[in-house]
Amino acid sequence: MLLCMASNQQTRPDIGELAKDSARGRIGVVMGEVGGRVQIRPIGGGREWDAMPDKVAALSAREELSARLAVKNDNSRVGL
């Protein structure tokens, strides 16, 4: 029997991948996991925060594109 994952089911992202923390409504890059919590850093850099693993999910393609574009736009405003 062949089992398929539902198209709306998401897996937790690996280190270096973008993720959303649904508890805080924030998006960032997964930096690691320590003490049962996932460390996430804002895409444009900054201070990491801890997230509960069950609240961390991979971004959809649309969410990822939007997040990366927002960082590019912010950087262009300050001349980076």
N, C-alpha and C positions, 0 to 999 in steps of 0.2 A: 504494500500500500504506500502511495506517495503522499507525503504531507507537505503542504505549502503554507508559508507564512502569509498572513493577511496583509494586504497592501498598505493598510493603515497602521500596522504594528511596527514600532520603532525599537531599535536596540540602543543600548548605551554606547556612546561614542568612545573611541580609543584616545590615548594621549596624542595631542597635537590636532585633534579634530574639533570643529565647532560644536557647541552644545548649548541647549537652553536649560536654565534652572527655573522650572515652573513655579517654585515656591517664592522666588524673588522677581520673576518676570524679566530676567536678565539673560543675555547671550554672551558667551565667551569661548575661550580655547581651553580644553581640558589639559591640565598640567600634570596631573597625577592623582594618586589616591593614598591617603594616610589616615590611619585610625578609623577606617570605615566611612570616611567622607571623601568626596571628590573635590579637588582643588581646581578652580576655574579662574582664568585671568581675562579681563576685558580684551576684546579684539585689538584695540588700538594701544594696548599696554596699560599698565596700572597695577593696582594692588589686587592680589588674588583673594577669592572668598571661598569658603567651604560650603558645599551643598550636599544634601542627603542623596545617596545614590538612586533612590526610587523617584526623586524629583528631577533627575537629569535625563535628557533625551536628545537624540540626534535631531538636527534641523532638517526640514524639508528643503528641496532644491530652491524653492522660492524664498524661504526664510534666509538661507545661506547667501543667496545673491543679494537680497535686500540689506543684510547686515554688512557684507563686504562693501557694497556701494556706499552705505552710510559712512563708513570709515574713510573711503576714498574722498568723498565729498568734504568731510571734516578736514582732512589733510590738505585738500586744495584751497580751502578757505584760509589756512594759516601759512600757505606757501611751501608745503612739504612735497 
